[in-house]
């Protein structure tokens, strides 16, 4: 097979020079074929085989270049994916730290609010007890005052009935 015997890599400049030389030779042989009646057509066939060989060589070199470019592209993509994974991992770690900090702050705030609510409930209970005590004392004082007024009125009435009016 032709491809097996081909060299693996050549520069583009070498390929262009080789093809240019083949075109020059083809032009020369074409002119000779037109001017010389004894021209052997197998000479052009040999040249056409050289064109075919050079085309395969150029194609093989392009395939190698393409494979190299694909490999480079794959390496760049792998590096980009690795970097993206690293950045995403870092961002997720930062997010989890933020989330934990916010949970801690929320729990502290919740605890503070529960403590304040408990203190307010206790204060409300104490104020209720104080108000109940004060209202009982007020009712008791009012009842005592009313009783004292009633005693005083009864005394006044009873002392009035024993007195004889001068008229």
C-alpha positions, 0 to 999 in steps of 0.5 A: 500500500502506498500510505505505508511507505510514505514519510510521516511528516513534511513541512508545508513548504516542502510539499508546495515545492514538490507539487510545484516541481511536478506541475512544472514537469507536467507542463514540460511533458505536455508541451513535448507531447504536443510537439513530438509525435514520438512522445511516449504517453507512459511518461505522463502516466508515471508523472500522474502516479507521482501526483497521486503519491504526492497527494496521498502524502499531503493528505496523510500530513493533513490528517496528522496535523488534524489529529494533532489539532484535535488532540490539542483542542481536547487537551485545552477542553480538558484543562478548561473543564478542570478549571471550571470544576475547580471554580465550581467546587470553590464556589460551592464550598464558599456557598456552603460556608455562607449558608452555615454562617447564615444558619448560625446567625439565624439560630442565634437571632432565633434564640435571642428572640425566644429569650426575649419572648420568654422574658416578656411572658414572665414580665406579663405574668408578674404584671398580671399578678401585681395588677390582681394584687393591686385590684384586690387591695383596692377592692378591699380598701373600697369595701373597708371604706364603705363599711367605715362609712356605713358604721359612721352613718349608723352611729350618726343615725343611732346618736340622732335618734336618742337626742330629743329635738327641742321643738 
